[in-house]
């Protein structure tokens, strides 16, 4: 999950990931397929537009990401990385 001030476009590089196809979106985020430039593995990257997050929502998202990163279960996706800018 990344937080940025403006939406990224397809094939942009973002902190070691190449953003590819847009696969989903919500009120304050867009999810892309991506490739990690260091290990060439494919990931989903959620890009959060900080301009659309109000109040303590960003803090809640970061707490949620810490919790998700600590969980290992076959029916729950794994969180590998979180960055804020």
C-alpha positions in Angstrom: 0.0 0.0 0.0 1.3 3.4 -0.9 0.1 6.8 -0.1 0.6 9.6 -2.7 -0.7 13.1 -3.3 -2.0 12.4 -6.8 -3.1 9.3 -8.8 -0.4 7.4 -10.6 -0.8 6.4 -14.2 -0.3 3.0 -15.8 3.4 1.9 -16.2 4.6 4.5 -13.7 7.4 3.5 -11.4 6.6 3.8 -7.7 9.3 3.0 -5.1 10.6 -0.1 -6.9 7.4 -1.2 -8.5 6.2 -0.8 -12.1 2.4 -0.1 -12.0 0.6 -1.9 -14.8 -3.1 -2.6 -15.2 -5.6 -0.9 -13.0 -7.7 -3.6 -11.4 -9.9 -1.8 -8.9 -10.6 1.6 -7.3 -12.5 3.1 -4.4 -13.3 6.5 -3.0 -9.6 7.2 -2.1 -7.5 4.5 -3.7 -6.7 2.7 -6.9 -5.3 -0.9 -7.1 -2.9 -1.9 -9.8 -1.1 -5.0 -10.9 2.6 -4.4 -10.6 6.0 -5.9 -10.9 8.7 -5.5 -8.3 11.9 -4.2 -10.0 14.2 -6.0 -7.5 12.7 -9.6 -7.6 10.6 -9.4 -10.8 7.6 -10.8 -8.9 4.0 -9.6 -9.5 2.0 -7.9 -6.8 -1.1 -5.9 -6.4 -0.3 -2.3 -5.3 -2.9 -0.1 -3.6 -2.2 3.6 -4.1 -4.0 5.8 -1.7 -4.6 9.5 -2.6 -3.9 11.4 0.6 -5.9 14.4 -0.7 -9.0 12.3 -0.4 -8.4 10.9 3.1 -9.8 13.0 5.9 -9.5 13.1 9.7 -7.9 10.0 11.3 -8.6 7.8 8.3 -5.0 7.6 7.3 -3.9 6.6 10.8 -6.6 3.9 10.7 -5.4 2.6 7.4 -1.8 2.4 8.7 -2.9 0.5 11.8 -5.0 -1.8 9.6 -1.9 -2.4 7.4 0.3 -3.3 10.4 -2.4 -5.8 11.5 -2.7 -7.3 8.1 1.1 -7.6 7.8 1.2 -9.7 10.9 -1.5 -12.2 9.8 -0.7 -15.4 8.0 -3.7 -17.4 6.8 -4.5 -19.2 3.5 -7.8 -17.3 3.1 -6.3 -13.9 3.6 -4.0 -12.1 1.2 -0.5 -11.3 2.4 0.7 -7.7 2.9 4.4 -7.4 2.0 5.1 -3.7 2.1 3.7 -0.3 3.3 5.2 3.1 2.4 3.9 6.6 3.1 5.0 9.7 1.3 
